[in-house]
Amino acid sequence: MVPVSPQFYMTCFNFKVTGTGNAAPQGVRFPGGYHLTDPGLHWDVNSTEPYPTVGPPVYQSKFDVKLEPKEPTIISPTNQGEAADAAYFKRQDDARAQLETFISYIVAIGG
């Protein structure tokens, strides 16, 4: 399947930054952090090619910091228990499958 447009998979992470350092990375503004012509926005998720990153380079500290891994905190999308979460994820996957079928059809007819 050839992607028709960029594929965005939105996720939210919360980080707590601590310490007494004084690093001041340049940062980037949104909109403007990437461009619709960036190759990473048109990368096929089924590709065996390396993913071409999108946006500005990742900040590199001059320090080598080793952190112990911590258990992730998973937050329920429904806040109504495992059965409701499973139903939510099934609806999301069903919608994704419908969209994939539709995009495959559009690509197949040359659109």
C-alpha positions as CSV (number, residue, x, y, z in Angstrom):
1,M,0.0,0.0,0.0
2,V,1.3,3.4,-0.9
3,P,0.4,6.1,1.6
4,V,-1.7,8.9,0.1
5,S,-0.7,11.4,2.7
6,P,1.2,11.7,6.0
7,Q,0.2,9.2,8.7
8,F,0.0,10.8,12.1
9,Y,-0.1,8.6,15.2
10,M,-0.7,11.1,18.1
11,T,0.6,10.1,21.5
12,C,1.1,12.2,24.6
13,F,4.0,11.7,27.1
14,N,4.5,13.6,30.3
15,F,8.1,14.1,31.5
16,K,9.4,15.6,34.7
17,V,12.7,17.3,34.1
18,T,14.8,17.8,37.2
19,G,18.3,19.0,38.0
20,T,20.3,22.1,38.4
21,G,21.7,22.3,34.9
22,N,21.7,25.4,32.7
23,A,21.3,23.9,29.2
24,A,19.1,26.0,27.0
25,P,18.4,24.1,23.7
26,Q,17.2,26.3,20.9
27,G,13.8,24.6,20.6
28,V,11.3,24.8,17.7
29,R,7.9,26.4,17.2
30,F,4.8,24.6,16.1
31,P,3.5,25.0,13.5
32,G,6.8,25.0,11.6
33,G,8.6,22.2,13.3
34,Y,8.3,20.1,10.2
35,H,7.2,20.5,6.6
36,L,4.7,18.4,4.6
37,T,7.6,17.6,2.1
38,D,9.7,16.0,4.8
39,P,10.4,12.3,3.7
40,G,9.5,11.0,7.2
41,L,5.9,12.2,6.7
42,H,5.5,10.0,3.7
43,W,7.4,6.9,5.0
44,D,5.6,3.6,4.5
45,V,5.2,1.9,7.9
46,N,5.7,-1.5,6.1
47,S,9.0,-0.3,4.6
48,T,12.3,-2.1,5.5
49,E,14.1,1.2,4.9
50,P,15.2,3.2,8.0
51,Y,12.7,5.8,9.1
52,P,13.8,9.3,8.0
53,T,13.3,11.5,11.1
54,V,11.0,14.5,10.9
55,G,11.7,17.9,12.4
56,P,14.7,19.4,14.1
57,P,17.6,17.4,15.4
58,V,17.3,15.9,18.9
59,Y,19.2,17.9,21.5
60,Q,22.5,16.3,22.5
61,S,23.7,17.0,26.0
62,K,27.4,17.3,26.6
63,F,26.9,14.9,29.6
64,D,26.4,11.2,29.4
65,V,23.6,10.5,31.8
66,K,22.6,6.9,32.7
67,L,19.1,6.5,34.1
68,E,17.6,3.4,35.5
69,P,14.5,2.3,33.6
70,K,11.2,2.7,35.4
71,E,7.9,0.9,34.9
72,P,5.6,2.9,32.6
73,T,2.4,4.3,33.9
74,I,-0.5,3.4,31.6
75,I,-3.5,5.6,31.8
76,S,-6.9,4.2,30.7
77,P,-8.5,5.9,27.7
78,T,-11.9,5.4,29.1
79,N,-11.3,5.4,32.9
80,Q,-14.0,2.7,33.1
81,G,-12.0,-0.5,33.5
82,E,-10.3,-3.2,31.3
83,A,-13.5,-4.2,29.4
84,A,-14.3,-0.7,28.4
85,D,-10.7,-0.1,27.4
86,A,-10.7,-3.3,25.3
87,A,-13.9,-2.2,23.5
88,Y,-12.4,1.3,22.9
89,F,-9.2,-0.2,21.3
90,K,-11.3,-2.6,19.2
91,R,-13.3,0.4,17.9
92,Q,-10.1,2.2,17.1
93,D,-8.6,-0.8,15.3
94,D,-11.9,-1.3,13.3
95,A,-11.8,2.3,12.2
96,R,-8.1,1.9,11.2
97,A,-9.0,-1.2,9.2
98,Q,-11.8,0.6,7.4
99,L,-9.5,3.5,6.6
100,E,-6.8,1.1,5.3
101,T,-9.4,-0.6,3.0
102,F,-10.6,2.8,1.7
103,I,-7.1,4.1,1.0
104,S,-6.1,0.8,-0.7
105,Y,-9.2,1.2,-2.9
106,I,-8.3,4.8,-3.8
107,V,-4.7,3.8,-4.6
108,A,-5.9,0.8,-6.7
109,I,-8.0,3.1,-8.9
110,G,-5.2,5.5,-9.4
111,G,-6.3,8.2,-7.0
